[in-house]
Amino acid sequence: MKTIDELLAEGVAGKRVFVRADLNVPLDGTTITDDGRIRAVLPTVAKLAEAGARVVVASHLGRPKGAPDPAFSLAPAAARLGELLGADVAFATDTVGESARAAVAGLADGQVAVIENLRFNPGETSKDDAERGAFADRLAELADVYVGDGFGAVHRKHASVFDLPARLPHYAGYLIATEVGVLKKLTTDVKRPYAVVLGGAKVSDKLGVIDHLLERADRILIGGGMAYTFLKAQGHEVGSSLLQEDQIPAVQEYLRRAEEKGVEFALPVDVVVAPAFPDLKTKAPAHPTTVAADAMPEGQMGLDNGPETNKLYASKLADAATVFWNGPMGVFEHPDFADGTRAVAQALVDSPAFSVVGGGDSAAAVRILGFDENAFGHISTGGGASLEYLEGKTLPGLAALED
């Protein structure tokens, strides 16, 4: 895999460089609530611009249905990129049409343009190779060189991620190089004890990575909505908590295998419950109570780890040498249910371990709860991509950057 440093050594002045970034930022209307992914691609874009490249930045945002949708426009992300660069950034209102061609043609050396949300074109996400390839052909007309730096999308077989690199000289940007280097530390020559913290809503989203980690991790700590399927698998009632009954046999098998292999599997010993899911807009009090994990009342919903669980998990992380964390421990967006996620983040800050926060909601939680990002070993920009890498899957976007 060639890197951006090799590209820069070859010279980029006057060349049109297509940077596939991940600007898939959370929006409240047109207001960006977390610009972490924009800041993550900044070193690549800035270095190319400084070297005189004509930089064309492209990304997806959200899940529009293959057609323009103002709710998913990249215009706010383009404006924020310009603020961070301290320079004007042109914005094209389409992907490969007249506006995109004009924006790219109007670039001088060292200038940057952002084209509109790639998923506004059905060819970006098409499962038909020909349709995807046709879109990639049109994208290739906008550039001389391809730089892949959208780690959050490398697990997708999409036109701009998988097909476009085959049509242009291609290189890995700084972010992808960093992400891959970090993930290798979690898969080869891992420093032990190796602890993994998994949360989030659905256990089905994590089955593959759990299966893979049972061969590699020393400890696996479970929280979030997925914990209640584990508790049910142990025979406990879980009230009205999120539950995937169809996954109980798989979970029971994982618990059996963990015991057989000597992998420590930690589940909540107490949980914070409430009668209903909280209002995340008003943050109105949700009337929480704390109960033992094996004594959840009927009609109550588990929404966070309890204080004894927080202490237990902190102790399990205190002497770890390597930690991977993916998924919040509760509904951290509401103050009544943020303590479990906060406790895990604090435990990683306090631990001497090399800690990796695996993107998505976990990365957002770290920022929203006010933690210094530099206190962690690495905060990934791609939750799904990180998980699939740890599952041992081939990621299309990384395979496409290999020569």
Buried (B, 14 or more C-beta within 10 A) or exposed (E): BBBBEEBBEEEBEEBBBBBBBBBBBBBEEEEBEBBBBBBBBBBBBBBBBEBBBBBBBBBBBBEBEBEBBEEBBBBBBBBBBBEBBEEEBBBBBBBBBEBBBBBBEEBEEBBBBBBBBBBBBBBBBBEEEEBBBBBBBBBBEBBBBBBBBBBBBBBBBBBBBBBBBEBBBBBBBBBBBBBBEBBEBBEEEBEEBBBBBBBBBBBEBBBBBBBBBBEBBBBBBBBBBBBBBBBBBEEBEBBBBBBBEEBBEBBBEBBEBBEEEEBBBBBBBBBBBBBEBBEEEEEEEBEBEBBEBBEBEEEBBBBBBBBBBBBBBBEBBEEBBBBBBBBBBBBBBBEBBBBBBBBBBBBBEEBEBBBBBBBBBBBBBBBBBEBEEEBBBBBBBBBBBBBBBBBEBEBBBBEBBEE
